[in-house]
């Protein structure tokens, strides 16, 4: 397992691995931060309808827009398992009937990769840049993480640790798949909350979570929730985790932050062939060690 720990802004590993790994759905946290820079710059509002739709950016970011997810399609999983090339976005939306809202925006919750694909389209429209250019300029470069990049082709993904994903087409991740060192995932989350990339009010919005259930067997969550691009909820001891877990063919990444008084820690871990809960458990243990040392 690869892992990276940061305590009060200081990396705790003397030689962090520079191996590239897929960030899977931790990409959503980076996309959310990029979108929130547009709110910061008053290019878009969190609470006004966007993209000529009835939903708002806040609802998209928090999976409350009413959209379905292509992960529910049996044909999608079959195609991925067979190593087939990704469908076009138009074909994916047609197969999913993706334009049809499954519930009225703001009245429910349903995890949706389609929502984050739409966030990517919004970012491109408002910046007049490609998604890659906008994410680099607004999210990654300001946090000094410019070696992180999007994997668009098999060749791009070959540069990362693949697990069983050697035939995987990264275009299946319609909102984009970032790859980068595990240490950079931890650094991004730490710097997101410890620098002036976003104003305090937007960071508070980001961490205002909708509770989406009760304890999850085999995972650390007691009251799991979802904020703006972050999974956030209570764990044992009354502590709150904020970050994101991502999984794809053959591997899992978990990137989380925890605070207690003046102590703050971020940890990222990546493992091939592991469950989400197993990787999250490693992250929680490392974070709790920092809190115990600081008490």
N, C-alpha and C positions, 0 to 999 in steps of 0.2 A: 504494500500500500504506500502511496505517495501522500505526504501531508505537509502542511506548512502552518506555523503558528505565529501570531503576532500578539504581543502584550503591550498595551499602552503605546502603540505605534512602533514598537521595536521588534523586528523579526527575531524569533527565538532559535532559528536554525542557522548555523554558521555557513553552511553550503547548500542552499536551497536548490532543488533539482531544476534544471532548465528544460527538461523533457516536455514537449507539447502534449496536451491532453484535450479531448473534446469537453467543452464546458456545458454541453447539453442545455438544460433549461435554466442554468445560471445565466445564460445569455439573456433571459427575460429581465433580470435585474439590471443588466447593462442597458438594455433597450429602454427600460423604465426610467433610468437615470437620464438617458439621452432625451427622452420625451419631456422629462420634467425641466430640462434646461430650456426647452421651448416655452414652457409655462413661465419660468423665471424671466425670460426675455420678452414676455407678453406677446408671443406669436400665436398662442392658443390658450384657451381657458380650460381648467380642469372640469368645469361643470356646464359647459355649453355643448349642444349637439355638434358632432363633427362628421365629416365625410358624407354629408347629406343623409345622415342616419338619425334615428331617434336616441342613440346612446351617446354618452359623453366619454371623454378621455379617462376620467376617474373610473367609470364603469368598465371600460376596456381593460385598464391596468389591474383592476381588482376582480376581473372575471365575473362581472355582474351585468354584462351587456345583453345577455340573452342568447348568445351564440353557441352553436354546437361545436364539436371538435372532431377532426378527421380520425382521431385515434379510436373512435367508436366504430369505424368501418372495417369489417372483416377483410375486405379486399385490400385495404391498406396494409394490414399486418401480413397478409399473404405475399403481397408484392415486395415488402421489405425483407421478409424471410427468404424470398427467392433471389434477392440481390438485383431486383429489377430497377431500371432508372425511374426517377420520380416523375409523377404526373405533372403536367403544367398546373399552375395555380388555378387557372380557369377550369380545368378538368376536375381538380380536387373539389372546387366549390360546387360544380355541377353534380358530382357523385354524392356529395354531402347534403345537397340542397342547402348550402351554407348561408345563403342570403335570408333564409327564413329564421326569424327569431323563435327560440323555443319557449321563452317566457318574456314578459314585458320588462324592458330594460330597467334595472335597479330594484326589481322585486325578488330576485333569486340569485343563486350562485351556481356556476358550472365552469369548471376549468376548461379553458379554450385556447389552444394554440392558434386558432384562426384569429382570435382577438389580437394576438401579438403580431400576426402577419399584417393585420390592418394598422396597428401602431407603426410598423415599419413603413407602410405606404404613406401614412400621415407624416412621418419624419421626412421622407423623401420629398413630399409635396411642399412642406413648409420651409425646408432648407434649400430646395432646388439642387440637391446633391444626391448621389447614390447613398444607400443606407450605410455602406461601408465607410464612405467619406464622412458622413455626418457623425457616426458613432466614434470614429477615430478623432475627429476634430473636437467634438463636444463632450465625449465621455472618457476616452482612453488617453489621449494626449495630455489633457489637464491633470490626469493622475499619474503621468509618467509611465504609461504602460503601452507604449506604441508598438511593441512586438506582437501583441495580441491581434489576431486577425480572423476574418471569416473564412471558413472552409467552404468552397463552392463546388469542387470537383473531387473525384476519387484521388487524384494526384495531391490535392491540398490536404486531404485527410490522411494520406499515407505518411505525412510528416508527423503525425501524432500517434500515441499509443492507442491501438484500435481494439484490442480484445477480439471479440468475434465479429467486428464490424468491417473486416477487410474488403467486403464487397458492397458496403453500404454507400449509398448515394447521399451526400449531405444535403442535397436539394430537397430531400424529404422533410427537412426542418424548414418549413416555409417562411418562418420569421428570421431565419439565418442561424448558423451554428458557429459560434466563436470557438477558436482553439488557442491555447496559451498554457504557460506553466501553471502548476497548482499554486505556486507561491504568488503569482500575479492575481489569481482569483481572490486569495486572502487579502492581498494588498488593495485590490480594487474596492472590496467591501469596507475595509478599514478606512481608506481615504475618502470614500463616498460620505462617510459619517464624521470624519475628522478634519476635513478641509472645507474650503468655501465654495466647492463646486455648486452646491445648492444651498439656498437660504434655509434658516432653521425652520421656518413655517412649512416649507415643502418637505423637509426631512420628517417633520411631525406628521404631515399628511401621508407620507410614504409608509409610516409605521402605524397608522390607524387601521387596524385590521378588522375584517369581518370574520367572526368565529364560524367555522364551517363543520364542526362536529365535536365529538368527544375523544377520549383516549384511543390511540391506534395501536393494536397489538403488534409487538415487535419493533415499535418505533418510539422515540422519546416523548412525543407530544401527549400532553394531558388535555389541553384545549387548543387544537390546531386552528390557525386562522390565516387569512391572506390579506396583505396590504397592497400597496401600489408597486407591483413587481417583486414583492418579497413574501416568502412564507414567514409568518410570525405567530408565535403562540407560547403558552406556558409549558414548562417542563417541571420535573420534580424539584422540590426545594423552593418553589415560587419564583424561579428565574424565567426570563423570557428569551427565546431564541429569535434572531432576525437574520434572514438570508434566503438561500434557496437550495434545494436538492434537484439534481438533474440526472436522468438516466436515459441510456440509449442501448443499442445492441452491444451487449458484452461488458458494459461498464457503468459506474455510478460516480458522480461527483457531488459533494455536499460542502457548502460554504456558509458559515454562520458567525454571527457576532453575539456577544453576551456582555452585559455590564453589571457592575455591583459597586455602588458608590463611586469612588474615583478610579476604579479599575475597569478597563475595557479590553476585551480580547477578541480576536478573529482567528478562525481556523478553517482551512480548506483541506479536504481529503479526497483522494481518487483511488478507486480500486476496480480491477477487472473481475468479472464473475461474482460480484458480491451483491447483496440486497441493499435497497435504500436504507433500511433500518440499521444494518451492520455498519455502513459507512457513517451514518448520522451518529451512531453510538461512539465511534472513535472520535469524531469531532467534539461531541459533548464531553467526553472524558478529558480531552486535552484542554477544553475551555474551563472545565471545573477545576482542573489542577491549577490553572492560573489564578482563579478566584480563591482557592484555598491558600495559595502562597501569598496572596495579597491581603488575607484577613488577619 
